[in-house]
């Protein structure tokens, strides 16, 4: 059985690992090697211990970690080799179809691999021997940035980019070029599709291919769906303009009920005050100046700005039914937070202040400035930027830096940001949420030690307990032409899945595997 796990192995770098295991999983020997360079060996061992520890915590491929030099003999089965090829004296002795065919060169399934950023996952026929390796330490680490285990072999070239995938067949291991997206069914396959018994009858939510209006029947259903509820949680597949437009239309329709009082976004908590100020500031001139000077760097997409404009327009006409905004996530993209939120405030006390996370006394200095700001009751350029607000921002920043177990620690922070730092937003009315579908699961998932947002609101949080409804929207269509030349270095650093998708598209385009405007 294959399951996907995610672990934060270093600050703000999400690593995806898939592992196969069962209830009667035999104990495995995890074997690591030795690099010549002492500094690289230390770095390598730290990474190995993190990976091994995570697998053991999850009960996946349980076993013990052993140095290659401490093995008296090579086990025939139930082994996991973990490390770059340079760390092993004779990697072929582990009876896997991987041959070191030259210096920094391996051959797998008849393919010669030479790029030093090559990462490799390979399972033997029968799944009793596994190897996680690479043509360099960086290449080895790259293999943990993509899901593995669904295929017998996965080969990466750079972080998050799958180059080849393989399965065992009658002729041995067969490798195929990896598509950067799962292929869609052909017209013939769709025409010949036989619907299973009990298949659901579905209706469109819009007759407009650009999703600029909702069908009347869906709009009516939607209002009935939320009647008497406290939370409507919209779970989405991220980074899809059609999905974003769909949510904006939902908000526009639900505003007509007069019940909506807050909208939550799955973005940095520190953005809360900035988003909220824009939609509630009654003076149009001040709002536009604020948008240009302070808000633009915090808004990730045109559809988000469209929604903020929609809420602002509503609030101007309905001052007695104001809709406020809360943001609930950790402080991803710390340089953006430092540059646009933290530094402008504290430079009122220290004109040369710069937040550098790598500085030895960074926490002590920031705490000193916070204490001084509280004592002097320093208010920033806008009235919401108070010492109390900045204290919550700094608290969320350090909680982000200190993340060890990604999901557990992140969800603890999110619940706090949602119900404590933004708790005022739950006092009355209907609260809308827009976040990834993972966060919108309304029941606590078996085996998880943490609560996802919708489950916490439905099961635990008293103002909303038992009054949560959820809806999921999945984007299936993609159009890439407009982003063919997009420079990721100038975009959001924390949108890992989107960035990987875009890198893979640009690489496939450069290799001639796809066309510019279609897939």
Secondary structure, DSSP 4 states (H G I P E B T S, - for coil): -EEEEEEEEETTEEEEEEEE--TTPPPEEEEE---SSHHHHHHHHHHHHHHHHHHHHHTSS-EEEEEGGG-SS--SSSEEEES-GGG-S-GGGG--SEEEEETTEEEETTEEE--TTEEEEEE-TTS-EEEEEESSHHHHHHGGGS--SSSSEEEEESTT-EEEEEEEETTEEEEEEPPSSPPPPPHHHHHTPPPPTTPPP---S-S-TT--S--HHHHHHHHHHHTT-SEEEEEE-SS-HHHHHHHHHHHHHHHTTT-EEEEEEEEEGGGHHHHHHHHH---HHHHHHHIIIIIGGG---HHHHHHHHHHHHHHHH-GGG--EEEEEE---SHHHHIIIIIHHHHTTT-TT----TTSTTHHHHHHHHHHHHHHHT---SSTT--HHHHHHHHHHHHHHHT-SSHHHHHHHHHHHIIIIITGGGGSSSEEEEEEEGGGG--SPPTT-SS--HHHHHHHT-TTTTT-EEEEEE-------GGGTT--GGGS-SS-HHHHHHHHHHHHHHHTTSS-SS--
